[in-house]
Structures are given as C-alpha cells and as structure tokens.
Amino acid sequence: MFNALPDGLSLRPARDSDSAFIASLYRSARPDLQCIDGDADLINSVVEQQYQVLQMGTGDHFPGAMHFIVEKTRSAVGVVMTDFGHNEVRIIFLALLPEVRGLGYGRGVLLGLQQASVQVKTPLAVVVWHNNPQARLLYQQLGFVLEEPGVMADKLVWYPQHSPARAGGVIS
C-alpha cells in the first residue's frame, strides 16, 4: 500500500521496542506543552499525561489503528498512526524527528496516504492544531480542505477525487 513513498522513505509496523522512540518523538512534536508555567517535573508530567491520553484515545476511538515507523534508508525518522475506517482514513498522529522536519519526508508520507485513500476510495482526514501553521500549510498544499472548524484544532479532509498528482505526487 505504501510502496511508492519517495526518496528512500518507507513505513514499517511499529514494534514494542519502538515505544521509547515514539514517546520521545511525541515530546518533540508538542512544544506547546513546554510553555506551561511550572518546573521541569510538572512539564514532564503533563507531557506524559498527554501522551497517555493519545494512546488511550487511539485505543478507545480507533481500536483498529495502525502504528507505523517512518524510516529513511532503514533509520527511524518518524511515526504515523492511521485508522482505515468505514467512512474515512484518519491520520491520528504524524511526527518526524526535529532534524528531518522540512526535508519533504512528511509530504512523502502524506502522498503515500493519499495514494492509499484513493485505493480504498475513502477521504483522508486529519485534525490540525491551530498552533501548527506549518502542518496546516502542508496539508492545504496537498489539497486538504477545512471540514470542521474547532476552538483549538480543525478537521481537514482530502477527497480521493482530488488526485495526489495535482499536489506533486504520482499514483502508480
């Protein structure tokens, strides 16, 4: 399903041994939590609680979710959690290591997910926090549109009839 990722990128199922990497990546993807007024122990506690909320929420709301490690030439550079539901493919969480952000890897993963969405003939959806304008811009460049505005985050959706080829990708 993800055999057409560009630039040496690949996805593999996450393993139990990836849990520390995923937790560390989550921490780096939530700089907003570092702004909490408190000492380092409090901030670490809140980050850990939010990570547990993500894990529990994924299990509760998306019991069939798939967790993948994004690799670049066999080195872990990110994580993506998706759910292939009846009405949509949902991107639950997508994060890359800080040192590889901005190199096009996120775009490559999203183009692969768009390809999968075309194959299953289902929209691709994601919730984007208002304080993440870079992600919002990337999704909009790839043809995602605002579906449900929210107070802290918005649901954006990409529909399969909007070909990834228009967004710079190729469907093989």
Secondary structure in CASP SS format (residue, H / E / C, confidence):
PFRMAT SS
TARGET T0000
AUTHOR 0000-0000-0000
METHOD secondary structure of the structure
MODEL  1
M C 1.00
F C 1.00
N C 1.00
A C 1.00
L C 1.00
P C 1.00
D C 1.00
G C 1.00
L E 1.00
S E 1.00
L E 1.00
R E 1.00
P E 1.00
A C 1.00
R C 1.00
D H 1.00
S H 1.00
D H 1.00
S H 1.00
A H 1.00
F H 1.00
I H 1.00
A H 1.00
S H 1.00
L H 1.00
Y H 1.00
R H 1.00
S H 1.00
A H 1.00
R C 1.00
P H 1.00
D H 1.00
L H 1.00
Q H 1.00
C H 1.00
I C 1.00
D C 1.00
G C 1.00
D C 1.00
A H 1.00
D H 1.00
L H 1.00
I H 1.00
N H 1.00
S H 1.00
V H 1.00
V H 1.00
E H 1.00
Q H 1.00
Q H 1.00
Y H 1.00
Q H 1.00
V H 1.00
L H 1.00
Q H 1.00
M H 1.00
G H 1.00
T H 1.00
G H 1.00
D H 1.00
H H 1.00
F C 1.00
P C 1.00
G C 1.00
A C 1.00
M E 1.00
H E 1.00
F E 1.00
I E 1.00
V E 1.00
E E 1.00
K E 1.00
T C 1.00
R C 1.00
S E 1.00
A E 1.00
V E 1.00
G E 1.00
V E 1.00
V E 1.00
M E 1.00
T E 1.00
D E 1.00
F E 1.00
G C 1.00
H C 1.00
N C 1.00
E C 1.00
V E 1.00
R E 1.00
I E 1.00
I E 1.00
F E 1.00
L E 1.00
A E 1.00
L E 1.00
L C 1.00
P H 1.00
E H 1.00
V H 1.00
R C 1.00
G C 1.00
L C 1.00
G C 1.00
Y H 1.00
G H 1.00
R H 1.00
G H 1.00
V H 1.00
L H 1.00
L H 1.00
G H 1.00
L H 1.00
Q H 1.00
Q H 1.00
A H 1.00
S H 1.00
V H 1.00
Q H 1.00
V H 1.00
K C 1.00
T C 1.00
P C 1.00
L E 1.00
A E 1.00
V E 1.00
V E 1.00
V E 1.00
W E 1.00
H C 1.00
N C 1.00
N C 1.00
P H 1.00
Q H 1.00
A H 1.00
R H 1.00
L H 1.00
L H 1.00
Y H 1.00
Q H 1.00
Q H 1.00
L C 1.00
G C 1.00
F C 1.00
V E 1.00
L E 1.00
E E 1.00
E E 1.00
P C 1.00
G C 1.00
V C 1.00
M C 1.00
A E 1.00
D E 1.00
K E 1.00
L E 1.00
V E 1.00
W E 1.00
Y C 1.00
P C 1.00
Q C 1.00
H C 1.00
S C 1.00
P H 1.00
A H 1.00
R H 1.00
A H 1.00
G C 1.00
G C 1.00
V C 1.00
I C 1.00
S C 1.00
END
